Amino acid sequence: MKSSWPPGWRIAIEVSPDTLQTTKAAKQILMRLVLLSALMVIACVPSGNSTNSTTAPESELKILMLATAVESADTALIADLFWPEATYDDFANQLTYQGIPEIIGYLTSAHEWGDDIYMNMGRVNTGPTMAVGEWVFSAVQNRPMGNQVPFVTGLEVVFNGATIIELEGGRIMRAADYIDTAPLALQLGGSINFPSDGVTALETIRR
């Protein structure tokens, strides 16, 4: 989607002093305004590349904004980041989410069971139309997690993962998460059991 804004426009944001309270909500609002204003500035800069290409700084900004949206469950921001026909692959659970409503449900699902959600996007590698980010996620399990954990532990979970995004025309067309869910189960007091009956050697497993 091409931007119709003249490249000479300046972006100005005014915030009332009363808004800048030292609360978590105010900080999240301010951070979103800063990120969105930076994105608007990038979008207004003329480029000699093809209209289907995305500069590396913009792709980095997109994946950072994605982490912010997950942390704050910002459904409006998620809708702005993705194309309506976008897909999101959850490889840990072998699921694919298609379209904005399903993607929003997936990316905000941690807030159904967790509080104090934190997602730190660490190392980010970018290309013309893609970005890969390595992150650390943490949350406190204060509500049941469906049938998997139908009780409240009050425990904090911390685990790592990686996300890739592919962009077309400045928005995400495809994204994918790569997560090892074993630490989540173990930190909540679960265990991992392997069936052993009839399995005596590696060759048996391969059959």
N, C-alpha and C positions, 0 to 999 in steps of 0.2 A: 504494500500500500504506500503510495507516494505521499509525501508531506506537501501540503499546499501553502505552508507558512512562508512568507518572504524571508530570505536568509538574513536580512538586516534587522529583524525584530529582536528586541531585548526581552528577556524573561525577568519579571520582577515579582517577588512574593512578599506580601506584607503580613506580619503576624502580630496580633495584639499582645502586649506584655502580659496580660492576664492569662493568655493561652500557654505561655512558657513557664508553667509550673513544673516543679521537679517531681513529676509523676511519671510512671512507666508509660501511661497512655499518651501523655503530652510528648514524651521523647519519641515514641513510635510515630506519632503524627508528624513531628518535625522532621524525622529521618525520611519518612516517605515523601514529604514535600521537597526535601533536598535532592533525593534520588530522582524524583519525577522531573524536577527542574533541570537536572543535569541531562536527563534523557531528551528533554525538549530542546536543549541547546544543541546536542549532538544531531538531532533530527533536522535542525534548521541549517546545519552547515552543508553547503553544496559539496558534492563529491563527484569525482571523475569516473568512478566505478559504475558498473551496471546497476540498474535500479533494483535488481534482485539480490545484490550483495549487501553484506552488513560489515561494518568496520569492526576490527578486533575490540576496541574500547567499548563499543556498544554491546557486543555479545557478552563481554565481561559484566557490564552493568546489568544486563538481563538476568544472568544467573545469580548475581548478588541480590537483585530485587526478588527473585524467586525464593531465595532463602528467607528474606524478610517477610514475604507473604506467608510462607509456611509457619514461621515463628509466631506471627501475629494473627493468623487465620484471616487474612485480608482477602475476602472473596472478590471485591472489586478490582484489586490489583491483579489477582490471578486471571480474571476475565480479560484484563487489558494486556496481559503478557502473551496469551495464547490465541491462535486462530480458532474460530468456531469448530473447524474440522480436525483439530490437533489430536494427537494420541500421546498417551503417557504409559510407559511400560514399567511395571513393578516386577522385576525379575525374581526377587526373593519369593514371591507368592505366585509367580507365573500368571500374572493378570495384566490385561491391557485395558486402559480407560480411554474412551472415545468421546470427544466433545467436552465443552466447558463444564456442564453440570457434573459429569462423572469425574473430571479432573479436580474440580473444586472439592467434591466429596472425598477423594483420595488424599489430597494435600492438606485438608483440615481435619482428617480423621483422628490425629493424635490428640486434638483438643477435646475429643469426646471422653477420653480417659485420663488425660494428663494435665497438670498445671505447671507453672514455672517453666514453660517450654523455651528452649534455647537452641538455636541452630547457627553454628559458627562456620561459615564458608571459608575454609583455609586457602590452600593452594588452588589457583585457577589458571588453566591453560586455555587459550583462545585461538580460533582460526577465523577466516573471513565470514563463515556462516555457522559457526559452532563454538561451544565452550564446554569445558569439562571442569567440574569443581569437586574438590575433596572436602568433606565437612564432618563436624562432630555435632551430634544431636543429644540433648539431655532433656528429661522431663521427670516429674514426680507422679506416680500412678495413684491418683486419688479417686478414681471411679473404675468400675469393672471394664474389662476389655472384651466385651462380648462373651462368647463361649470359651475363648482361649483362657482368659483369667477372669472368672465370674465373681471375683472378690476384690477387695481393696487391700493393698499391701502398704501404701504410704511410702514406698521405697522409690529412690531415684534411680533411673536407668540412664546409662551413657553408652553410646555406640557410634561407630564410624561408618561412613558410606561415601559413595561418589554418585554424582549426577551428571549426565550429559544432556545438552540441549542442541537442537538443530533449528536454525532460523530461516525463514523466508520472508522477504519484504519487511524486516524489522520486528517480526513477531515469531513466537515459538510454534513450529509445526509439529515437532516431535521431541519428547523428553524421555529419559529412562533413569531409573534408580537402581543402583547396585548396592545391596545391603546384606550383611551377615546377621541374621536374626537370632542366632544362637546366644549372643551376649544378653539380649533382651530377656529371653526365657530364664537364663541362669541367674540374672540379677534380681528377678522377681521371685526367686526361690524354686524355680522349676529344675528339671533334670532332663538329660538327653539319653535315651536308651536305644541300643541297637539290637535288633533280633539276631540271635545266635544259633537257634535250632536249625540244624541241617547245613549250616555254613561252616565249612572246615578249612577252606583255602581260598586264595584270591581267584583261582580258576573257577570256583563254584559261583562266585559273585558275578563273574563276567558272563556266565551262561544265561 
